Amino acid sequence: MAAPTAHGHARKVGQFYSNVRQEGVDRRQTQRIIRMRNFNNFMKSILFNTYVKQGDTCLDLASGKGGDLNKWKIQRAQHVVFVDVAAESVEQSKERYENRHTKSFSASFHQADLTRASSDKWSPPLRDGIEFDCVSCQFALHYCFESESQCRQFIKNASERIKIGGVFFGTTPWSEEIMRRYRHAKKVDKKEEFGNSVYKVAFTRGARDPPRIFGATYHFQLEEQVDVEEFLVFQPVFADICKEYGLELVMRKSFKEFFEENREKNMDLLYRMDALETVTENGPREARRGLTYAHAEDVCDNTTVQVGSLSRQEWECASLYVVFAFKKVR
Ligand SMILES: C[S@@+](CC[C@H](N)C(=O)[O-])C[C@H]1O[C@@H](n2cnc3c(N)ncnc32)[C@H](O)[C@@H]1O
């Protein structure tokens, strides 16, 4: 079920995510794209390490089923506010918190369509006077680009209670890269869609190009996890609106760039999170249906016996995202 304030698409998205199964660790291990999921978590962890400080009061926007509960704990946040449009997800995150995290930090849980409801209309409303050191929005911003007013409300929700000097950080699809791949598919393959056996992005036949700034829809499918309409997030427009709300862009990088910059100094974490498959010249240690590693096998020789890598198919999907951070300046 979606939040009572949710309409139209946000309602559908809320229902969709509420119905996505919450898997136990055992089942997750057998998943075909487990490495990419771990890789995405690794990228989020680097952001959390960079922007969350011990004792912070934090906001987790579109927090889903509480996938980042552990990250807040590891950073020793003091208080975290969780909010999402999907009722069952909010309920599950609350249960997970109550079962495992009450001793680590205090928390409150809210249901709201963040593209329509200001914090006094969340259910329950946000506590008066609370201010945040940091706000995180992971893999969710693309749902707010349906219309300009919805985008503005979402960003207002992100910025309104951040202290001066506080940060708004996250991960979001990279629309410029989506459009580049779409144009390539249209020209070369005469198709309005692209992807591989892990993910698919499909535009409606004859989609507008250049696309409109708000409400530019594509259908996104990701194995076992996502099967919904999303909206292109134009990074310059996102940054311009953030600026109007006192948020200045301090960092935006593709997943590729951010990963390359952080890989060496976070090797331990990368291995602990099991985010890459071990590959030798004879192939991956754990083969998974339809996933190929020729790019990694090729670099193995007498001196480089093994490397860690995502499959080509997972990397094509992971490289469709960017990380971002804004600082509240006024
Ligand atoms: C891909 S999930 C990410 C969840 C979580 N941030 C994470 O990284 O594990 C996207 C989330 O955005 C939420 N969402 C989508 N539209 C929303 C809206 N209008 N208001 C609040 N939450 C929304 C969905 O319910 C879902 O939980």
PDBQT file of the ligand as one rigid body, heavy atoms in Angstrom, charges set to zero:
ROOT
HETATM    1  C1  LIG A 401      15.084   1.549  -5.411  1.00  0.00    +0.000 C 
HETATM    2  S1  LIG A 401      14.248   1.834  -3.924  1.00  0.00    +0.000 S 
HETATM    3  C2  LIG A 401      15.556   2.441  -2.872  1.00  0.00    +0.000 C 
HETATM    4  C3  LIG A 401      15.305   2.246  -1.417  1.00  0.00    +0.000 C 
HETATM    5  C4  LIG A 401      16.469   2.666  -0.486  1.00  0.00    +0.000 C 
HETATM    6  N1  LIG A 401      16.777   4.073  -0.616  1.00  0.00    +0.000 N 
HETATM    7  C5  LIG A 401      17.700   1.833  -0.730  1.00  0.00    +0.000 C 
HETATM    8  O1  LIG A 401      18.682   2.330  -1.302  1.00  0.00    +0.000 OA
HETATM    9  O2  LIG A 401      17.691   0.640  -0.330  1.00  0.00    +0.000 OA
HETATM   10  C6  LIG A 401      13.325   3.306  -4.268  1.00  0.00    +0.000 C 
HETATM   11  C7  LIG A 401      12.450   3.751  -3.132  1.00  0.00    +0.000 C 
HETATM   12  O3  LIG A 401      11.850   5.010  -3.458  1.00  0.00    +0.000 OA
HETATM   13  C8  LIG A 401      10.568   5.036  -2.870  1.00  0.00    +0.000 C 
HETATM   14  N2  LIG A 401       9.769   6.090  -3.508  1.00  0.00    +0.000 N 
HETATM   15  C9  LIG A 401       9.435   6.178  -4.828  1.00  0.00    +0.000 A 
HETATM   16  N3  LIG A 401       8.669   7.255  -5.048  1.00  0.00    +0.000 NA
HETATM   17  C10 LIG A 401       8.533   7.892  -3.832  1.00  0.00    +0.000 A 
HETATM   18  C11 LIG A 401       7.855   9.058  -3.405  1.00  0.00    +0.000 A 
HETATM   19  N4  LIG A 401       7.147   9.778  -4.267  1.00  0.00    +0.000 N 
HETATM   20  N5  LIG A 401       7.916   9.409  -2.095  1.00  0.00    +0.000 NA
HETATM   21  C12 LIG A 401       8.629   8.649  -1.205  1.00  0.00    +0.000 A 
HETATM   22  N6  LIG A 401       9.281   7.533  -1.550  1.00  0.00    +0.000 NA
HETATM   23  C13 LIG A 401       9.251   7.144  -2.862  1.00  0.00    +0.000 A 
HETATM   24  C14 LIG A 401      10.052   3.625  -3.149  1.00  0.00    +0.000 C 
HETATM   25  O4  LIG A 401       8.935   3.266  -2.355  1.00  0.00    +0.000 OA
HETATM   26  C15 LIG A 401      11.294   2.805  -2.841  1.00  0.00    +0.000 C 
HETATM   27  O5  LIG A 401      11.344   2.401  -1.493  1.00  0.00    +0.000 OA
ENDROOT
TORSDOF 0
